[in-house]
Amino acid sequence: MKNLITLLCLFTLGLSHAQSGFINFDGMFAPTVFIDQNTPADAYSDGYVTFTGGAEVLDCRSFTITGFSTPNALKFNPVITGTIEDILFDGPTSGISFNAGFSATPGNLIVEAFDENGASVEVQSFAIAGSGFETVTISSTRVTRVRVSLDQPGYVDDIAYTRDPLFNVPTLSQWGLIILGLFSMIFAVAVGRSQTKKLFEKA
């Protein structure tokens, strides 16, 4: 019985534990120009985050930008890649942040977050000077998709996030109800076995 309770507690804590992740597109070779690109952004994913859109991972050290983790970043060019990239999370996610910026030309950045039901839950817009990065922080919880739109050649890098737990950690009173229910089940099984044993003995 004691072991059963311990396993139940460990299982509950495991499902309620939030896990953090970080993607900076580094650690793999990336070309410096779009024409040489042959590795999709998903190759740099951790398995929980995927990307849809035309943006490509490039080695950006030679570009006129600062404020990102070198060498690689997710690079946009409206003519080649289009202006929109969706960042998809394989489950409800909170604490999302990333760096975004432009090359020499100032531009406008629009970020929209969607929840697990596909509803828009947050929209942010930024006017960013050239050669600089803006840190974008999504305050909404239970997010499963973030759409990034840039109207000039730009970059996204250093994506941080926290996976939401499957459910919240039970309170003390809830733990009490869980344990009480478990004891009740064990008691009912024990009584049932005792009565069955008595019936067999009488027979």
C-alpha positions in Angstrom: 0.0 0.0 0.0 2.8 2.4 0.9 4.5 1.6 -2.4 1.3 2.2 -4.3 0.9 5.7 -2.7 4.5 6.5 -3.5 4.1 5.5 -7.2 0.9 7.6 -7.4 2.7 10.7 -6.0 5.7 10.3 -8.4 3.4 9.8 -11.4 1.4 12.9 -10.5 4.5 15.0 -10.0 5.9 13.8 -13.3 2.9 14.9 -15.2 2.7 18.2 -13.5 6.3 19.2 -14.0 7.0 22.0 -16.4 9.9 21.5 -18.8 11.9 24.4 -20.4 13.4 24.4 -23.8 15.7 26.7 -25.9 16.5 26.8 -29.6 19.3 29.1 -31.0 19.8 27.3 -34.3 23.5 26.8 -33.5 25.5 23.6 -33.2 25.1 22.7 -36.9 26.6 24.0 -40.1 24.6 26.6 -41.9 25.5 28.4 -45.1 25.8 32.2 -45.4 23.5 32.7 -48.4 20.0 31.4 -49.3 21.1 29.8 -52.5 23.2 27.3 -50.6 20.6 26.5 -48.0 19.7 22.8 -47.9 18.8 22.3 -44.2 15.3 23.2 -43.2 14.7 25.0 -39.9 13.1 21.9 -38.4 16.6 20.2 -38.4 17.5 22.6 -35.6 14.4 21.8 -33.6 14.4 19.9 -30.3 11.4 17.8 -31.4 8.9 19.8 -29.5 9.1 22.9 -31.7 8.7 22.9 -35.5 8.5 25.7 -38.1 6.3 26.4 -41.1 7.2 29.1 -43.6 10.0 30.0 -45.9 12.6 31.4 -43.4 15.9 29.5 -43.5 18.8 29.0 -41.1 21.9 30.9 -42.1 25.3 31.7 -40.6 24.7 35.4 -39.9 28.1 36.5 -38.5 28.9 38.4 -41.6 25.7 40.4 -41.6 25.3 43.8 -40.0 23.4 42.7 -36.9 24.2 42.4 -33.2 22.4 41.0 -30.2 21.9 37.4 -31.2 23.7 34.2 -30.3 26.2 33.5 -33.0 26.7 32.0 -35.5 23.2 31.0 -36.8 19.8 32.6 -36.9 16.5 32.1 -38.7 16.8 34.5 -41.6 13.9 36.2 -43.5 14.0 37.9 -46.9 10.6 39.0 -48.2 11.6 38.3 -51.8 13.1 34.8 -51.2 11.4 33.4 -48.2 8.2 35.4 -47.8 7.4 37.5 -44.7 5.6 35.0 -42.4 6.9 32.1 -40.2 4.9 30.0 -37.8 6.5 28.6 -34.7 4.6 25.5 -33.7 4.7 24.0 -30.2 3.7 20.3 -29.7 1.4 21.1 -26.8 0.3 24.1 -24.6 3.3 26.3 -23.9 4.0 29.4 -21.7 7.0 31.7 -21.0 7.7 32.1 -24.8 10.4 34.6 -25.7 12.7 35.2 -28.7 14.9 37.8 -30.3 13.9 39.4 -33.6 15.4 42.1 -35.6 16.3 43.5 -39.0 19.3 44.1 -41.2 20.3 47.6 -42.2 16.7 48.7 -43.1 14.3 49.4 -40.2 11.1 47.4 -40.3 7.9 46.4 -38.6 7.5 43.2 -36.7 4.1 41.7 -35.8 3.8 38.7 -33.5 0.5 36.8 -32.9 0.0 34.0 -30.5 -2.7 31.3 -30.7 -3.9 28.9 -28.1 -4.6 25.1 -28.3 -8.1 25.9 -29.8 -6.6 28.0 -32.6 -7.9 31.3 -31.1 -5.8 34.4 -31.2 -4.8 35.3 -27.7 -2.2 38.0 -28.1 -0.9 40.4 -30.7 2.2 42.6 -30.5 3.8 45.0 -33.0 7.2 46.6 -33.0 9.0 49.2 -35.1 12.6 48.1 -34.9 15.7 50.1 -36.1 18.1 48.5 -38.5 20.9 46.2 -37.3 19.2 45.7 -33.9 17.2 43.0 -32.1 14.0 43.3 -30.0 13.3 40.7 -27.3 9.7 39.5 -27.7 8.0 38.0 -24.7 4.6 36.3 -25.0 2.6 36.7 -21.7 -0.2 34.4 -22.7 -0.3 30.8 -21.5 -1.5 27.6 -23.3 0.0 28.8 -26.5 0.6 26.3 -29.4 1.5 28.6 -32.3 3.3 31.9 -32.7 3.1 33.7 -36.0 6.0 36.1 -36.8 5.6 38.6 -39.6 8.5 40.9 -40.8 8.2 43.4 -43.7 12.0 43.8 -44.2 14.9 41.3 -44.3 15.3 40.2 -40.7 16.1 37.5 -38.2 14.6 35.4 -35.4 16.9 33.7 -32.8 17.1 32.4 -29.2 13.6 30.9 -28.8 12.9 30.1 -25.2 9.8 28.4 -23.8 8.3 26.3 -21.0 6.0 23.4 -21.7 2.8 23.6 -19.7 2.2 20.6 -17.4 -0.6 18.3 -18.2 -2.3 19.5 -15.1 -1.4 21.7 -12.1 0.3 20.4 -9.0 -2.4 19.3 -6.5 -2.9 21.5 -3.4 -2.6 20.0 0.1 -6.4 19.6 0.3 -6.4 17.9 -3.1 -3.6 15.5 -2.0 -5.7 14.7 1.0 -8.7 13.8 -1.1 -6.5 11.7 -3.4 -5.0 9.7 -0.6 -8.4 9.3 1.1 -9.8 8.0 -2.1 -6.9 5.6 -2.5 -7.3 4.3 1.1 -11.0 3.8 0.5 -10.3 1.7 -2.6 -7.8 -0.4 -0.8 -10.2 -0.9 2.2 -13.0 -1.9 -0.2 -10.7 -4.4 -1.9 -9.6 -5.8 1.4 -13.2 -6.2 2.7 -14.2 -7.9 -0.5 -11.4 -10.4 -0.3 -12.2 -11.1 3.3 -15.8 -11.8 2.6 -14.9 -14.0 -0.4 -12.6 -16.0 1.8 -15.3 -16.5 4.5 -17.7 -17.8 1.8 -15.2 -20.3 0.6 -14.5 -21.5 4.1 -18.2 -22.0 4.8 -18.5 -24.0 1.6 
